[in-house]
Amino acid sequence: MKTGDLKNPVRIRNRVFKHMLKTRSWKYRVFLRYLRFFKYAAFAPTRGEFLESYYVLMRFLDDIVDGDAPLPEGYPNEIDYLLKKIEFSKKPIDPIDEVDYLMLHCFGVAKKFGEEFRAETEDILNSLLFDAKRRGKLIIFPKKELMHHFHLLDIRGTIKATLKVFKDDPEKYKILEPLGVACRYQYDIEDIETDLAAGYVNISQEECTQFNIVNEDLNNPSSTKIKRWIRQRAKDGIKLLEEHHRGLHEGNFSQLARWTFLVVYEIPARKVFRRVLSQNQILDSNRK
């Protein structure tokens, strides 16, 4: 990449944006379209610019960790790369690559509307570091450890950042924890095959015991035991969405924020849960 391009974060973001749509449009298209729509619906172009750039930045880093995007030159592995990015996020000076320049851009845009996102960035990057360390190893972790890292990524990192963008109290993230966990269950269901193929096990030690899941099953995502776990994930996800609705009024969120929770997070998760449960009903009927 040309030096001039490195110092043009909008050009970097748009290039990454196009790459994401070209390679994995099924995964990102709806969310990326929403980010651009937000700028106009909220009449907040500066906040919209941050949200779009920040999402693309974090998705790009996630793709590098997962092997969906190439590891930049000069780094021996993804772990070393993430450690450097965490270090840079704490002291963002002397950028050396496109991710650094894009991160600087995000921090600069946030400053324009009076916010800073270094704590949330560190939470998200530490969760990605956890993934980098376990990639390819099929390590089964205790539930407490898995949920800690998912909490950093999906709730304390992502939801707190989103609330700041919506001019809301970021400490309300605790009210939205059921929604964040439900979305994590959605991702677990959707990505079960690719996660296991990459060596990520998002099934806890306790759940492996509960469903009698062994290493042979982890190499076969279509096993009956894995399917039983997926079904339980869907049932628990539905309950979490119901819990989210019961507690949502406590937050006194804006109409735009509530609409975002519904359209961007809840509806896609509920759709996945219902699909899993309806498929299982059909299978149960066929067995009778």
Number of C-alpha atoms within 10 A of each C-alpha: 8 6 9 9 13 19 18 14 21 16 14 20 22 14 11 17 21 12 14 22 14 12 12 12 13 10 11 16 14 11 15 18 11 15 18 15 14 20 18 11 12 13 11 14 15 15 23 22 19 23 23 23 25 22 18 21 22 18 16 20 22 21 16 19 24 22 14 14 15 11 17 14 8 7 12 10 14 23 19 14 20 22 14 13 22 20 11 18 20 12 10 16 11 9 15 11 13 20 20 22 22 24 23 18 21 23 19 15 20 21 13 12 15 10 16 17 18 18 15 20 24 20 22 25 23 20 21 25 23 17 20 22 15 17 22 16 12 18 16 18 17 15 14 12 11 18 17 12 20 22 21 21 23 22 26 25 24 20 24 22 23 18 17 19 22 18 15 18 13 16 14 16 22 15 15 21 19 22 28 27 20 26 23 22 25 24 14 19 22 15 13 21 17 13 20 20 17 16 19 23 23 24 21 18 17 14 15 20 10 11 14 12 19 12 11 9 16 22 14 14 18 12 13 13 19 21 16 14 19 23 20 16 21 26 16 16 25 21 14 20 20 14 15 19 13 10 12 16 11 9 16 11 17 12 9 13 18 15 13 15 15 15 14 15 17 20 13 13 26 19 13 20 25 16 13 19 17 13 12 15 12 10 11 10 9 8 7 5
